[in-house]
Amino acid sequence: MKIPTQVQTAWVGGTTPLPPFAVEVTAPEPPAGLTFAVAGLWWDAKGDWTRAHGKEGDQDNAAYWYRRAGKPVCREPLDAEWLSIARDLLG
């Protein structure tokens, strides 16, 4: 997966502030100092789902993790969900 279109748009004149890690996915490793969750987003943006700790279409599993986080289940496309999670973690 390439960087979500919404993330690219944020730097092309959009209004969504996102961290530089989202555009640095050409590096072999994420920037130092990221939390475990944010590093997972970085690996996902790079397309390395194994190091991102999984990405699958298991709606029951996703619902479980959303409940654990105290959030409603996301019904948006994966790219939009990625952006929403990034905003929550970094905002």
Number of C-alpha atoms within 10 A of each C-alpha: 11 11 19 17 11 15 22 15 12 13 14 9 8 11 9 13 12 17 13 10 18 20 16 16 19 10 10 9 12 19 13 8 8 12 10 10 13 19 19 20 25 25 21 23 23 23 15 16 16 11 14 19 12 10 12 9 8 8 12 9 11 15 15 12 14 14 12 9 10 9 10 10 15 15 9 10 8 14 17 16 15 19 19 14 16 19 14 9 12 11 9
